[in-house]
Protein backbone atom coordinates (compact mmCIF):
# COMPACT_ATOMS: atom_id res chain seq x y z
CA UNK A 1 0.00 0.00 0.00
CA UNK A 2 1.38 3.43 -0.91
CA UNK A 3 1.90 6.06 1.75
CA UNK A 4 -0.91 8.63 2.04
CA UNK A 5 -0.32 12.02 0.50
CA UNK A 6 1.11 14.52 3.00
CA UNK A 7 -1.25 17.16 4.29
CA UNK A 8 -0.82 20.31 2.21
CA UNK A 9 -0.41 23.53 4.16
CA UNK A 10 -1.55 27.08 3.57
CA UNK A 11 0.97 29.32 5.34
CA UNK A 12 -1.39 32.04 6.54
CA UNK A 13 1.38 34.27 7.88
CA UNK A 14 4.83 34.81 6.43
CA UNK A 15 7.10 37.78 5.86
CA UNK A 16 9.46 38.54 3.02
CA UNK A 17 12.28 40.98 3.76
CA UNK A 18 13.82 42.14 0.50
CA UNK A 19 16.63 44.70 0.90
CA UNK A 20 16.09 45.75 -2.73
CA UNK A 21 13.05 47.65 -1.40
CA UNK A 22 12.72 50.29 1.35
CA UNK A 23 12.99 49.15 4.96
CA UNK A 24 12.26 51.39 7.93
CA UNK A 25 13.83 50.97 11.36
CA UNK A 26 11.14 50.21 13.94
CA UNK A 27 11.92 50.85 17.61
CA UNK A 28 15.61 50.47 16.84
CA UNK A 29 15.10 47.22 14.94
CA UNK A 30 16.05 46.51 11.35
CA UNK A 31 15.41 42.95 10.07
CA UNK A 32 17.92 40.77 8.28
CA UNK A 33 17.10 39.89 4.65
CA UNK A 34 14.70 37.02 4.08
CA UNK A 35 13.99 36.83 0.38
CA UNK A 36 11.56 34.68 -1.57
CA UNK A 37 14.43 32.29 -2.30
CA UNK A 38 15.26 32.12 1.43
CA UNK A 39 11.63 31.36 2.25
CA UNK A 40 11.32 28.68 -0.41
CA UNK A 41 14.49 26.98 0.82
CA UNK A 42 13.32 27.09 4.46
CA UNK A 43 9.92 25.49 3.75
CA UNK A 44 11.10 22.90 1.25
CA UNK A 45 10.01 19.97 3.44
CA UNK A 46 6.81 21.45 4.92
CA UNK A 47 4.37 20.78 2.04
CA UNK A 48 3.37 24.43 1.87
CA UNK A 49 1.36 24.99 -1.31
CA UNK A 50 0.06 28.53 -0.73
CA UNK A 51 0.24 31.35 1.72
CA UNK A 52 -0.19 34.97 2.75
CA UNK A 53 2.74 37.40 2.61
CA UNK A 54 2.19 39.90 5.41
CA UNK A 55 3.64 43.42 5.53
CA UNK A 56 5.64 44.14 8.68
CA UNK A 57 6.10 47.34 10.66
CA UNK A 58 9.52 47.81 9.07
CA UNK A 59 7.89 47.95 5.62
CA UNK A 60 5.25 50.55 6.49
CA UNK A 61 3.35 51.45 3.31
CA UNK A 62 5.86 50.16 0.75
CA UNK A 63 4.12 47.95 -1.81
CA UNK A 64 7.00 47.24 -4.19
CA UNK A 65 8.44 44.37 -2.17
CA UNK A 66 5.01 42.77 -1.87
CA UNK A 67 4.16 42.98 -5.56
CA UNK A 68 7.55 41.49 -6.47
CA UNK A 69 7.20 38.71 -3.88
CA UNK A 70 3.74 37.71 -5.07
CA UNK A 71 4.90 37.64 -8.66
CA UNK A 72 7.75 35.30 -7.67
CA UNK A 73 5.69 33.03 -5.40
CA UNK A 74 2.78 32.49 -7.78
CA UNK A 75 -1.00 32.63 -7.74
CA UNK A 76 -1.50 30.42 -4.66
CA UNK A 77 0.10 33.17 -2.54
CA UNK A 78 -1.65 36.43 -1.67
CA UNK A 79 -0.67 39.66 0.05
CA UNK A 80 -1.69 41.30 3.31
CA UNK A 81 -0.65 44.93 3.17
CA UNK A 82 -0.57 48.13 5.18
CA UNK A 83 -2.08 51.15 3.47
CA UNK A 84 -2.38 54.84 4.32
CA UNK A 85 -5.79 56.39 4.83
CA UNK A 86 -5.41 58.55 1.73
CA UNK A 87 -4.84 55.64 -0.68
CA UNK A 88 -6.94 56.00 -3.81
CA UNK A 89 -9.51 53.52 -5.01
CA UNK A 90 -7.42 52.83 -8.09
CA UNK A 91 -4.36 52.06 -5.98
CA UNK A 92 -6.38 49.52 -4.00
CA UNK A 93 -7.64 47.93 -7.21
CA UNK A 94 -4.12 47.81 -8.64
CA UNK A 95 -2.92 46.01 -5.50
CA UNK A 96 -5.83 43.61 -5.78
CA UNK A 97 -4.80 42.85 -9.34
CA UNK A 98 -1.30 42.10 -8.03
CA UNK A 99 -2.70 39.56 -5.55
CA UNK A 100 -3.31 41.54 -2.36
CA UNK A 101 -6.36 40.32 -0.45
CA UNK A 102 -6.28 41.99 2.97
CA UNK A 103 -5.34 45.11 4.90
CA UNK A 104 -3.36 44.86 8.12
CA UNK A 105 -3.57 47.03 11.23
CA UNK A 106 -0.33 46.54 13.15
CA UNK A 107 -1.47 47.71 16.56
CA UNK A 108 1.34 45.93 18.40
CA UNK A 109 4.26 47.37 16.41
CA UNK A 110 2.98 50.32 14.38
CA UNK A 111 3.78 51.06 10.75
CA UNK A 112 0.14 50.87 9.68
CA UNK A 113 -2.91 53.10 9.73
CA UNK A 114 -4.26 53.92 13.19
CA UNK A 115 -6.85 51.79 14.95
CA UNK A 116 -9.17 54.82 14.88
CA UNK A 117 -9.41 54.31 11.11
CA UNK A 118 -10.30 50.62 11.43
CA UNK A 119 -14.01 50.70 10.79
CA UNK A 120 -13.91 53.12 7.87
CA UNK A 121 -10.92 51.57 6.11
CA UNK A 122 -11.98 47.97 6.66
CA UNK A 123 -15.40 48.61 5.15
CA UNK A 124 -13.97 50.63 2.30
CA UNK A 125 -11.52 47.98 1.07
CA UNK A 126 -14.09 45.21 1.56
CA UNK A 127 -16.69 47.06 -0.50
CA UNK A 128 -14.14 48.02 -3.13
CA UNK A 129 -12.12 44.82 -3.53
CA UNK A 130 -13.49 42.19 -1.13
CA UNK A 131 -10.46 42.48 1.17
CA UNK A 132 -10.64 41.30 4.74
CA UNK A 133 -8.91 42.94 7.71
CA UNK A 134 -6.10 41.52 9.84
CA UNK A 135 -5.16 42.70 13.33
CA UNK A 136 -1.84 42.28 15.07
CA UNK A 137 -3.12 43.12 18.52
CA UNK A 138 -2.84 41.99 22.11
CA UNK A 139 -6.28 40.55 22.84
CA UNK A 140 -6.12 41.94 26.39
CA UNK A 141 -6.56 45.41 24.88
CA UNK A 142 -9.80 44.56 23.05
CA UNK A 143 -12.39 46.31 25.20
CA UNK A 144 -16.15 46.07 24.68
CA UNK A 145 -16.32 48.99 22.25
CA UNK A 146 -13.48 47.69 20.08
CA UNK A 147 -14.89 44.17 20.24
CA UNK A 148 -18.21 45.43 18.88
CA UNK A 149 -16.41 47.26 16.09
CA UNK A 150 -14.34 44.21 15.11
CA UNK A 151 -17.29 41.84 15.29
CA UNK A 152 -19.37 44.11 13.04
CA UNK A 153 -16.81 44.11 10.20
CA UNK A 154 -17.39 41.91 7.15
CA UNK A 155 -14.32 39.67 7.58
CA UNK A 156 -11.50 39.78 10.15
CA UNK A 157 -8.57 37.70 11.39
CA UNK A 158 -6.33 38.11 14.42
CA UNK A 159 -2.63 37.24 14.44
CA UNK A 160 -0.67 35.02 16.80
CA UNK A 161 -3.56 33.58 18.87
CA UNK A 162 -4.23 37.01 20.34
CA UNK A 163 -0.78 37.06 21.97
CA UNK A 164 -1.70 36.71 25.66
CA UNK A 165 -3.59 34.16 27.75
CA UNK A 166 -5.38 36.90 29.67
CA UNK A 167 -7.02 38.00 26.42
CA UNK A 168 -8.48 34.58 25.62
CA UNK A 169 -12.03 35.40 26.72
CA UNK A 170 -11.97 38.50 24.50
CA UNK A 171 -10.64 36.43 21.61
CA UNK A 172 -13.24 33.68 21.98
CA UNK A 173 -16.09 36.21 21.99
CA UNK A 174 -14.86 37.33 18.58
CA UNK A 175 -14.48 33.75 17.34
CA UNK A 176 -18.14 33.26 18.25
CA UNK A 177 -18.89 36.16 15.88
CA UNK A 178 -16.97 34.68 12.95
CA UNK A 179 -13.49 36.16 13.44
CA UNK A 180 -10.59 33.96 12.26
CA UNK A 181 -7.43 33.39 14.30
CA UNK A 182 -3.91 32.50 13.19
CA UNK A 183 -2.03 29.77 15.01
CA UNK A 184 1.30 31.51 14.50
CA UNK A 185 4.18 33.11 16.37
CA UNK A 186 4.47 30.62 19.21
CA UNK A 187 7.82 32.20 20.08
CA UNK A 188 6.31 35.63 20.62
CA UNK A 189 3.20 34.87 22.68
CA UNK A 190 2.48 34.63 26.40
CA UNK A 191 0.09 31.69 26.41
CA UNK A 192 -0.17 27.92 26.04
CA UNK A 193 -0.72 27.45 22.29
CA UNK A 194 -2.27 24.01 22.71
CA UNK A 195 -4.85 25.19 25.23
CA UNK A 196 -5.76 28.25 23.16
CA UNK A 197 -6.05 26.32 19.90
CA UNK A 198 -8.30 23.73 21.51
CA UNK A 199 -10.48 26.48 22.95
CA UNK A 200 -10.80 28.11 19.51
CA UNK A 201 -11.76 24.95 17.62
CA UNK A 202 -14.22 24.05 20.38
CA UNK A 203 -16.03 27.30 19.53
CA UNK A 204 -15.58 27.20 15.75
CA UNK A 205 -13.39 24.64 13.93
CA UNK A 206 -13.41 26.85 10.83
CA UNK A 207 -11.78 29.75 12.70
CA UNK A 208 -8.23 28.45 13.07
CA UNK A 209 -5.53 28.87 10.40
CA UNK A 210 -1.86 27.90 10.59
CA UNK A 211 1.22 29.82 9.54
CA UNK A 212 4.97 29.88 9.99
CA UNK A 213 5.51 33.55 10.88
CA UNK A 214 8.85 33.14 9.08
CA UNK A 215 11.41 34.59 9.51
CA UNK A 216 10.04 35.24 13.02
CA UNK A 217 11.62 38.68 13.38
CA UNK A 218 11.96 39.75 17.01
CA UNK A 219 10.39 36.53 18.32
CA UNK A 220 12.15 35.04 21.35
CA UNK A 221 12.10 31.68 19.56
CA UNK A 222 11.77 31.49 15.77
CA UNK A 223 9.40 29.10 14.03
CA UNK A 224 10.42 25.45 14.17
CA UNK A 225 8.95 22.66 12.06
CA UNK A 226 7.85 21.02 15.30
CA UNK A 227 5.37 23.88 15.78
CA UNK A 228 3.24 22.17 13.12
CA UNK A 229 3.40 18.97 15.19
CA UNK A 230 2.14 20.95 18.19
CA UNK A 231 -0.82 22.12 16.14
CA UNK A 232 -1.63 18.64 14.85
CA UNK A 233 -1.51 17.22 18.38
CA UNK A 234 -3.96 19.88 19.58
CA UNK A 235 -6.56 18.85 17.00
CA UNK A 236 -8.86 15.94 16.36
CA UNK A 237 -7.77 14.02 13.24
CA UNK A 238 -10.90 15.17 11.41
CA UNK A 239 -9.95 18.82 12.00
CA UNK A 240 -6.42 18.70 10.56
CA UNK A 241 -7.22 19.23 6.88
CA UNK A 242 -9.41 22.24 7.63
CA UNK A 243 -6.93 23.91 9.95
CA UNK A 244 -3.89 23.28 7.78
CA UNK A 245 -5.49 24.12 4.42
CA UNK A 246 -9.23 24.53 3.98
CA UNK A 247 -9.94 27.37 6.43
CA UNK A 248 -7.20 29.63 5.12
CA UNK A 249 -7.65 28.68 1.45
CA UNK A 250 -11.31 29.62 1.73
CA UNK A 251 -10.50 32.87 3.55
CA UNK A 252 -7.72 34.02 1.24
CA UNK A 253 -8.41 32.33 -2.09
CA UNK A 254 -12.12 31.78 -1.91
CA UNK A 255 -11.52 28.09 -2.62
N, C-alpha and C positions, 0 to 999 in steps of 0.2 A: 504494500500500500504506500502511495506517495505521501510525503509530508504535506500537511495543510499549508495553504498560502499564508504568509505572514500578514498580520493585521496592518493595513495601511494607516498612515497617520497624517492628519492635517495639523501642521504646526501653527497654532493660532496666535503665536506671539514670538516674533524674532526681530532682531535688529541687524541692519547692515550699516557698517561704518566705513565709508569710502572717502579717503583723504583727498580724492580728486574734486570733492565738493566741499562747500563751506561747513566748518564745524565751529561751534561756539562754546567757550569754556563755561561750565555751569558749576557754581559754588566751588571754584578752584579745580574742577575736574575736567580733563580732556581725555576722551577714550582712545584706546589703541585701535588701529585699523582692523576691520573685520569685513572683508569684501565678500562678494557673492561666491567667489572661488573658495575662500576660507570656509564659508558656511557650508557649501556643497561637500567639501572634504570632511568637515566635522560630522555631518549627518549621514555619511555614506552607508552606514550599517543600521540606520534607524527606520527605514521603510517610509520615510516622509515623501508624500506624493503631492503635497500642496501646502500652502501656508499664507500667513499674513505678515507682511513686513511693516513694522510699527516705527513711526518717527519718535526719536528720543528728544529729551530736553536740549541736548547739545546740537540738535539739528534745527531747532526752532521752526521757522516757516520755509526752509529750503525744500524745494520739490525736485530739484534736479537729480539728487542721489536716488530718490525713490523711483522716479520714472525710469532711470537707467537700470536700477535693480530689478524692477518688474519686467522690463524688456529682456533682461538676461535670464531670469528665472522661469519665465513662461506663463501661460495663461491660467495655470492652476494656482498661481500665487497672486495675491491682491495686496493693496496698500491701505494702511491706516495712517492718516496724515494729520498734521497740525496746521490750521489755517488762521489767518488774521480775520478780524471781524469785517474788514472792508474788502474782502475778496469779492470779485465780480462773479455773476452767474456763469459767464462764459469760462472763467478760470476753473470753476468747479466742474463744469461739463468737460473741459479739456482733461482734467485730472481723472474724471470718471472714464473717459475714453482710454486713458493710459493704464487703467486697472485699479484705481483707488476706489474703495468701497466704504470707508468709514472716516469719521473725524474723531480725533483724540483730544481729551482735556487732561493735561498732565498736572493734576492738582498737587501731587506729592513733590514734583521736582521743578515745575514751571516750564517755560518755553512754549506754552500754548496760550490760546485765548483764555480769558478769565472765567471762573465758574459763574459769575454774574451774567455771562452771555450764553450760558448753557441752553436754556429753553429756546431762545430765539434762534441760535445757530443750529441746534440739533433739528429743529423743525424745518428750518430753511433747507438744509442739505438733504433731508429726507424727502421733502416735497419736490425738490429740484432733481435729485439724482438717485433717490432710494437709499442713501447712505445711512448706516446706523451710527451710534455714538459710543465711544469707549472712554472709560474713566479709570485713570490711575489715581486712586484715592484710598486713604485709610478709612475703612468702614466705620471706625469709631466716631468720625467727624460727620457722619451722615445723620443730621438731625431730622425731626419730623417734617419740617418744611422742605428740606432738600430731598428727602425720601419721596414726598408727594410729587415733586417736580420730576425726579428721575422716573418714577413709576408711571407717570403720565406720558412719557415720551414714546414715540413709535417703536423704537428698537434700541436696546442698550446692552453693553457688556461691561463688566468690572474686572480689572486686572488682578492677578496675584492673590486670588482667594480673599480679597478685601484687606489683606496685609496683617490684621491683628485679631487675635482670638476674642478680644473684648468687643469687637464689632460684628461678631457672628450673628447676633439677633437682628441687627440692622440689615445685614446682608441677606439673611433668609427671608425677611419681609419683602425684599425686592425680588428674590427668586420666586416667591409666591405670585408676584405680579408680572412674571415673564422675563425678568432680567437674566442675562447669561453671565456666567462666571468662568474665568480662565484659571485652570489648575497649572499655574506657572510660578516661577520665581521662588522656589522653596528655600533658596539660600538668602532671601531678603525679607522673609515674613516672620512674624512673631506669633506662631500658632502651630498646631499639630495638623499637618496637611491631611493625613488620613481621616482624622475625626471631622474636619471641615468638609472634605469631599463627600464623606458618607452622609453628612447632614444635608448637603445640597441635593444629592441624588435622591434622598428620601423625600424631599419636597418636590423635585422635578428632575427626572433623569435626563431630560432634554436640555437642561441648563448648563451642564458642565462641558468644557472644552479644554483640550490639552495643548501645551506649547512648551518650547524649549527655553524661551527667554534668552537664547544665545545672542551675544557672547556674555551675557550676565554681567554687564558693566555695573560696578559698585556693589554687587551682591557679595555678602560675606563668603558664600560658597557658590561657585558657578554651577550651572547645570551639569548633571552627570546622567549617563544613560540609565543608571539605576533609578532615577526619578520616575521614569516610565514604569518600572517594575512596582514602585510604590503606588502609583495610580492604579495599575491593574489589580493589585492586591486589595485595594480599597473598594473595588467594584464587584458586583455579581457578574458571573461570566456573560450573562445575557446583556449586560450594560456596556461591555467593552467596545464593541463596534461603534455604538452611538457616540460614546465619549471620545474615542480616538479618531473618528472620522465623521460620522453622519451629522452630529450636532453642528460642528464648525463648518462643514461643507455646505449644509443648508443655510447657515447664517451668512457666510461670506460669498458663496457661489450660487446660492439658490438651487442647489442640486443635492 
